[in-house]
Amino acid sequence: MRPAARLQSAIELLDAILVAAKEGGASADQLAKTFFAERRYAGSKDRRAVRELAWKAIRRFGEAPATARSAFVALADEDEEIALLFDGSDYGPAAIAPDELRAQGGPLPAWILPHFSSLIDESERLSLLDRAPFDIRVNALKGTREEVARQLPEAEMLEQSPFALRLPAGFPADNHPLFGAGLVEVQDLGSQLIVDACAVAAGMTVLDLCAGAGGKTLGLAAAMQNTGKLIASDTNRNRLQKLQPRQIRAGASCIQTKLLDPGHEIVMLSELSGACDLVLIDAPCSGSGTWRRNPETRWRLNSKRLDRVRAEQEKLLNIGAEMVAPGGHLVYAVCSIIADEGREQVANFLDTHPKWRAVYPSIGAGSADGVGVLLTPNHDGSDGFFFARLMKL
């Protein structure tokens, strides 16, 4: 493909991403896979160039552009190389008219900025759209970090967490024997630090209330040395089903899964009421802490959706609190840097639950945000997370 044809393909891909963001459709990554599957004439270099162009536009505009072309026309004003590709050639985009529509705004949605934690300064805002690193967690049930590092000379040991390694971007993880053998799992440093904050031990009764595909569940199983009772629950069958093959590969035999019906969680978990040493709530959220991995999700977030997830978080905190034994702990976490989902959500919980108090977790990273911890890309090299450890008196 000629460079101009690559730009035209990027415009077409970005238009599909814009429609999906508006209508709640497939993710940008999934759309890109489908897009290229339907264009088998595009070689690997072409696919990489088209994707890089599309993601350049996605990262540049915090508000969804009216059209993909308007985004690239605006980029052309900033980048002469892109401007030259609007040459009107066969399979390329038409030349830019002087009065043509141009996308406006900065890289973050203006409406959300007042909602950020007060710890998010300009450098942190800029880091939200950097390229994310590639982190893995060593499975302590099958080996040590030192043993794995010897087989991965490219890996950097991360001092913030005892089982974390960082690999170069684009590392071919899927085909590496260490992954197939269950010795490592792909997991951002921030997620590993949340498992560390849980401070679970062998023999405990632990509930991972929003387990999803079970990344943190597997970390908990390793920390529990595969002993005790670990329940992974979720209301999404498809997500929860992804845990089983991962569990088998990791050798995590202490995990039990439980599919919950929305609205009936407390009844379905009644056998755990007041019996858990630790409940982890990795709650649904805005996802603002992971924008560098999924930048198009900025276009899906609005005030109504933020209100919905905040209500869901409050409900989950109340459910989780019911399951904790006296003297036990609850760890609440969101991959968000929005104060209403983190610091304020926990403050409201403590205001309405006098038999609970915060216990600041002992971990190797983060900044105090209220009674919890905020992890950020610039300060900690992880995705953005808020989490808090609470104790039932």
C-alpha positions as CSV (number, residue, x, y, z in Angstrom):
1,M,0.0,0.0,0.0
2,R,1.2,3.5,-0.8
3,P,1.4,5.9,2.2
4,A,-1.7,7.8,1.0
5,A,-3.7,4.6,0.8
6,R,-2.6,3.7,4.3
7,L,-4.0,7.1,5.5
8,Q,-7.3,6.5,3.8
9,S,-7.5,3.0,5.4
10,A,-6.8,4.7,8.8
11,I,-9.6,7.1,8.2
12,E,-12.0,4.2,7.4
13,L,-10.9,2.3,10.5
14,L,-11.3,5.4,12.7
15,D,-14.8,6.0,11.4
16,A,-15.8,2.5,12.4
17,I,-14.3,3.1,15.9
18,L,-16.2,6.4,16.2
19,V,-19.5,4.6,15.4
20,A,-18.8,1.8,17.9
21,A,-18.0,4.4,20.6
22,K,-21.2,6.2,20.0
23,E,-23.4,3.1,19.9
24,G,-21.6,1.0,22.5
25,G,-20.2,-1.4,20.0
26,A,-17.0,-3.5,19.9
27,S,-13.7,-2.2,21.2
28,A,-11.2,-0.5,19.0
29,D,-8.9,-3.5,19.2
30,Q,-11.6,-5.9,18.1
31,L,-12.7,-3.6,15.3
32,A,-9.1,-3.4,14.1
33,K,-8.8,-7.2,13.9
34,T,-12.0,-7.4,11.9
35,F,-10.9,-4.5,9.7
36,F,-7.7,-6.2,8.7
37,A,-9.2,-9.6,8.4
38,E,-11.4,-8.2,5.6
39,R,-8.4,-6.6,3.9
40,R,-6.0,-9.5,3.5
41,Y,-4.2,-7.7,0.8
42,A,-2.7,-5.5,3.5
43,G,0.7,-6.7,4.6
44,S,2.1,-6.7,8.1
45,K,3.9,-3.3,7.6
46,D,0.7,-1.9,6.1
47,R,-1.4,-3.1,9.0
48,R,1.1,-1.7,11.5
49,A,1.2,1.7,9.8
50,V,-2.6,2.0,9.5
51,R,-3.1,1.1,13.1
52,E,-0.4,3.6,14.3
53,L,-2.1,6.4,12.3
54,A,-5.6,5.5,13.7
55,W,-4.3,5.4,17.3
56,K,-2.4,8.6,16.8
57,A,-5.7,10.3,16.1
58,I,-7.5,8.5,19.0
59,R,-4.8,9.6,21.5
60,R,-4.8,13.2,20.2
61,F,-8.5,14.0,20.8
62,G,-10.2,13.6,24.2
63,E,-13.6,14.4,22.7
64,A,-14.9,12.2,19.9
65,P,-14.3,14.0,16.5
66,A,-17.3,14.5,14.3
67,T,-15.7,12.4,11.6
68,A,-12.4,10.5,11.2
69,R,-11.4,12.8,8.4
70,S,-11.9,15.9,10.6
71,A,-9.4,14.3,13.1
72,F,-6.8,13.7,10.4
73,V,-7.3,17.1,8.8
74,A,-6.6,18.6,12.2
75,L,-3.5,16.4,12.6
76,A,-2.3,17.5,9.2
77,D,-2.2,21.0,10.5
78,E,0.3,19.8,13.1
79,D,2.2,17.2,11.1
80,E,3.5,18.0,7.6
81,E,4.1,14.3,6.8
82,I,0.4,13.6,7.3
83,A,-0.6,16.8,5.3
84,L,1.4,15.5,2.3
85,L,-0.7,12.3,2.2
86,F,-3.9,14.3,1.4
87,D,-2.9,14.2,-2.2
88,G,-6.1,13.2,-4.0
89,S,-4.4,10.2,-5.5
90,D,-6.1,6.9,-6.3
91,Y,-6.9,5.1,-3.0
92,G,-5.8,8.1,-1.0
93,P,-7.8,10.8,0.7
94,A,-8.9,13.9,-1.2
95,A,-7.0,17.1,-0.9
96,I,-7.8,19.3,2.1
97,A,-10.1,22.3,1.4
98,P,-9.1,25.5,3.3
99,D,-12.5,25.7,5.1
100,E,-12.7,22.0,5.9
101,L,-14.0,20.8,9.2
102,R,-11.3,20.2,11.8
103,A,-11.6,18.3,15.1
104,Q,-11.1,20.5,18.2
105,G,-9.9,20.1,21.7
106,G,-7.1,18.6,23.7
107,P,-6.2,15.0,24.5
108,L,-8.5,14.7,27.6
109,P,-12.2,15.3,27.8
110,A,-12.7,18.8,29.2
111,W,-15.7,17.8,31.3
112,I,-13.9,15.2,33.3
113,L,-10.9,17.2,34.4
114,P,-12.6,18.7,37.5
115,H,-13.5,15.1,38.6
116,F,-9.9,13.9,38.7
117,S,-8.1,13.3,42.0
118,S,-6.3,16.4,43.3
119,L,-3.1,14.4,42.9
120,I,-3.4,14.4,39.1
121,D,-1.3,17.3,37.9
122,E,-0.3,18.3,34.4
123,S,2.5,15.7,34.1
124,E,0.1,13.0,35.3
125,R,-2.5,14.1,32.7
126,L,0.0,13.8,29.9
127,S,1.1,10.4,31.1
128,L,-2.4,9.0,30.9
129,L,-2.0,8.7,27.1
130,D,1.6,7.3,27.0
131,R,2.2,3.9,25.6
132,A,1.6,1.3,28.4
133,P,4.4,-1.0,29.5
134,F,4.2,-4.8,29.3
135,D,4.2,-6.3,32.8
136,I,3.9,-9.9,33.9
137,R,3.5,-11.6,37.3
138,V,5.5,-14.7,38.1
139,N,3.3,-17.5,39.4
140,A,4.7,-18.4,42.8
141,L,2.9,-21.8,42.7
142,K,5.3,-22.9,39.9
143,G,8.5,-21.0,40.3
144,T,10.4,-18.0,41.5
145,R,11.0,-14.6,39.9
146,E,14.7,-15.3,39.7
147,E,14.2,-18.5,37.9
148,V,11.8,-16.9,35.4
149,A,14.1,-13.9,34.9
150,R,17.0,-16.2,34.0
151,Q,14.8,-17.5,31.1
152,L,13.8,-13.9,30.1
153,P,17.0,-11.9,29.8
154,E,14.9,-9.0,28.4
155,A,13.0,-8.7,31.6
156,E,13.4,-6.0,34.2
157,M,12.7,-6.8,37.9
158,L,10.3,-4.3,39.3
159,E,11.1,-3.4,42.9
160,Q,7.6,-2.3,43.9
161,S,6.2,-5.9,43.9
162,P,7.9,-9.2,44.6
163,F,6.7,-11.1,41.6
164,A,6.6,-8.4,38.9
165,L,8.7,-8.3,35.7
166,R,8.6,-5.8,32.9
167,L,9.2,-6.8,29.3
168,P,9.8,-4.8,26.1
169,A,6.6,-3.6,24.4
170,G,5.5,-6.1,21.7
171,F,7.1,-9.1,23.5
172,P,5.6,-12.3,21.9
173,A,4.0,-13.6,25.1
174,D,1.4,-15.9,23.5
175,N,4.0,-18.2,22.0
176,H,6.5,-18.3,24.9
177,P,6.7,-21.6,26.7
178,L,6.7,-19.9,30.1
179,F,3.1,-18.6,29.4
180,G,1.9,-22.0,28.2
181,A,3.3,-23.7,31.3
182,G,1.5,-21.3,33.6
183,L,4.7,-19.8,35.1
184,V,3.7,-16.3,34.3
185,E,0.6,-14.2,33.7
186,V,0.2,-10.9,31.9
187,Q,-0.7,-8.4,34.6
188,D,0.0,-4.7,35.0
189,L,2.1,-3.7,38.0
190,G,-0.9,-1.8,39.5
191,S,-3.1,-5.0,39.6
192,Q,-0.2,-6.9,41.2
193,L,0.1,-4.2,43.9
194,I,-3.7,-4.5,44.7
195,V,-3.2,-8.2,45.3
196,D,-0.2,-7.3,47.5
197,A,-2.5,-4.9,49.5
198,C,-4.9,-7.8,50.2
199,A,-2.1,-9.4,52.3
200,V,-3.8,-12.8,52.2
201,A,-2.3,-15.9,53.8
202,A,-2.6,-19.7,53.6
203,G,-5.8,-21.1,55.1
204,M,-7.9,-17.9,54.8
205,T,-11.4,-17.7,53.4
206,V,-11.3,-15.1,50.6
207,L,-14.0,-13.7,48.2
208,D,-13.0,-12.0,45.0
209,L,-16.4,-10.4,44.4
210,C,-15.9,-9.0,40.9
211,A,-13.5,-11.6,39.6
212,G,-14.0,-11.2,35.9
213,A,-11.5,-13.4,34.0
214,G,-9.6,-14.0,37.3
215,G,-6.3,-12.2,36.9
216,K,-6.3,-11.0,40.6
217,T,-7.9,-14.3,41.7
218,L,-4.9,-16.2,40.4
219,G,-2.6,-13.8,42.3
220,L,-4.6,-14.4,45.5
221,A,-4.4,-18.2,45.0
222,A,-0.6,-18.0,44.7
223,A,-0.3,-15.8,47.8
224,M,-2.5,-18.2,49.7
225,Q,-0.2,-21.1,48.7
226,N,-3.1,-22.9,47.2
227,T,-4.7,-23.5,50.6
228,G,-7.8,-22.2,52.2
229,K,-11.1,-21.2,50.4
230,L,-11.0,-18.8,47.5
231,I,-14.3,-17.9,45.8
232,A,-14.2,-16.1,42.5
233,S,-17.7,-14.6,41.8
234,D,-19.1,-12.4,39.0
235,T,-22.4,-11.7,37.3
236,N,-20.9,-12.0,33.8
237,R,-20.8,-15.7,32.7
238,N,-18.5,-15.1,29.7
239,R,-15.9,-13.3,31.8
240,L,-16.0,-15.9,34.6
241,Q,-15.7,-18.8,32.2
242,K,-12.3,-17.5,31.1
243,L,-10.9,-18.2,34.5
244,Q,-11.1,-22.0,34.3
245,P,-8.4,-22.6,31.7
246,R,-6.2,-20.0,33.3
247,Q,-6.7,-21.7,36.7
248,I,-5.8,-25.1,35.3
249,R,-2.7,-23.7,33.5
250,A,-1.6,-21.9,36.7
251,G,-2.2,-25.0,39.0
252,A,-4.5,-22.9,41.2
253,S,-6.6,-25.7,42.7
254,C,-8.0,-23.7,45.7
255,I,-10.3,-21.6,43.5
256,Q,-14.1,-22.1,43.4
257,T,-16.2,-20.1,40.9
258,K,-19.7,-18.8,41.5
259,L,-21.9,-17.1,38.9
260,L,-24.2,-14.5,40.6
261,D,-27.6,-13.2,39.5
262,P,-27.6,-9.4,39.5
263,G,-29.8,-8.1,42.4
264,H,-29.5,-11.4,44.3
265,E,-25.9,-11.4,45.2
266,I,-26.3,-11.4,49.0
267,V,-28.7,-14.3,49.0
268,M,-26.5,-16.3,46.6
269,L,-23.5,-15.6,48.8
270,S,-25.3,-16.2,52.1
271,E,-23.0,-19.1,53.2
272,L,-20.2,-16.6,53.3
273,S,-22.0,-13.9,55.3
274,G,-19.7,-12.7,58.1
275,A,-17.3,-15.5,57.3
276,C,-14.6,-14.0,55.0
277,D,-11.1,-13.0,56.2
278,L,-10.8,-10.9,53.1
279,V,-13.1,-9.6,50.4
280,L,-11.7,-8.0,47.3
281,I,-13.9,-5.7,45.3
282,D,-12.3,-4.8,42.0
283,A,-15.3,-2.7,41.0
284,P,-16.7,-1.6,37.6
285,C,-15.6,1.9,37.0
286,S,-14.9,4.6,34.4
287,G,-11.6,2.9,33.4
288,S,-9.9,6.3,33.4
289,G,-6.8,4.8,34.8
290,T,-6.3,2.6,31.7
291,W,-6.8,5.2,29.0
292,R,-3.2,4.6,27.8
293,R,-4.2,1.0,26.9
294,N,-7.7,1.8,25.7
295,P,-7.7,5.5,24.6
296,E,-11.0,5.3,22.7
297,T,-12.9,4.6,25.9
298,R,-12.6,8.3,26.7
299,W,-15.2,8.7,24.0
300,R,-17.6,6.3,25.7
301,L,-17.5,8.0,29.1
302,N,-20.1,10.6,30.0
303,S,-21.6,11.9,33.2
304,K,-24.6,9.5,33.1
305,R,-22.3,6.5,32.8
306,L,-20.1,7.8,35.6
307,D,-23.2,8.1,37.9
308,R,-24.2,4.6,37.0
309,V,-20.9,3.0,37.9
310,R,-20.7,5.0,41.1
311,A,-24.1,3.6,42.2
312,E,-22.9,0.1,41.3
313,Q,-19.7,0.6,43.3
314,E,-21.7,1.7,46.4
315,K,-23.9,-1.4,46.0
316,L,-20.9,-3.7,45.8
317,L,-19.3,-2.2,48.8
318,N,-22.4,-2.9,50.8
319,I,-22.5,-6.5,49.5
320,G,-18.9,-7.1,50.3
321,A,-19.2,-5.6,53.8
322,E,-21.9,-8.2,54.6
323,M,-19.4,-11.1,53.8
324,V,-16.5,-9.9,56.0
325,A,-16.0,-11.5,59.4
326,P,-15.3,-9.3,62.5
327,G,-11.6,-8.4,62.4
328,G,-11.5,-9.2,58.6
329,H,-10.7,-6.9,55.8
330,L,-12.2,-5.5,52.6
331,V,-10.0,-4.2,49.8
332,Y,-11.9,-1.8,47.4
333,A,-10.2,-1.0,44.1
334,V,-11.0,0.8,40.8
335,C,-8.9,1.4,37.8
336,S,-9.8,5.0,37.9
337,I,-8.2,8.3,38.9
338,I,-11.6,10.0,39.5
339,A,-12.1,11.1,43.1
340,D,-15.8,10.3,43.2
341,E,-15.0,6.6,42.4
342,G,-12.1,6.3,44.8
343,R,-11.4,8.6,47.7
344,E,-14.9,10.0,48.0
345,Q,-16.6,6.6,47.5
346,V,-14.6,5.1,50.4
347,A,-15.2,8.2,52.6
348,N,-18.9,7.9,52.1
349,F,-18.8,4.2,53.0
350,L,-16.9,4.9,56.2
351,D,-19.4,7.7,57.1
352,T,-22.3,5.3,56.8
353,H,-20.6,2.2,58.3
354,P,-19.4,3.1,61.8
355,K,-18.1,-0.4,62.5
356,W,-15.4,0.0,59.9
357,R,-12.1,1.8,59.8
358,A,-9.4,2.3,57.2
359,V,-6.0,0.5,57.4
360,Y,-3.3,2.0,55.2
361,P,-1.9,-0.8,53.2
362,S,1.8,-1.6,53.3
363,I,3.0,-1.7,49.7
364,G,6.0,-0.4,47.7
365,A,4.3,2.3,45.6
366,G,1.5,4.9,45.4
367,S,0.5,8.1,47.0
368,A,-1.9,8.7,49.9
369,D,-5.3,9.8,48.6
370,G,-7.7,10.2,51.5
371,V,-7.5,6.9,53.4
372,G,-6.5,5.0,50.3
373,V,-3.7,4.8,47.8
374,L,-3.6,6.3,44.3
375,L,-1.3,4.7,41.7
376,T,-0.5,6.7,38.5
377,P,1.5,6.1,35.4
378,N,3.9,9.0,35.9
379,H,4.5,8.5,39.6
380,D,4.4,4.7,39.8
381,G,4.9,3.4,36.3
382,S,1.6,1.5,36.5
383,D,-1.9,2.0,35.3
384,G,-4.0,4.4,37.3
385,F,-5.7,2.7,40.3
386,F,-7.2,3.8,43.5
387,F,-7.5,1.2,46.3
388,A,-8.2,1.2,50.1
389,R,-8.0,-1.5,52.8
390,L,-10.8,-1.4,55.3
391,M,-11.2,-3.4,58.5
392,K,-14.4,-4.6,60.1
393,L,-14.4,-4.0,63.9
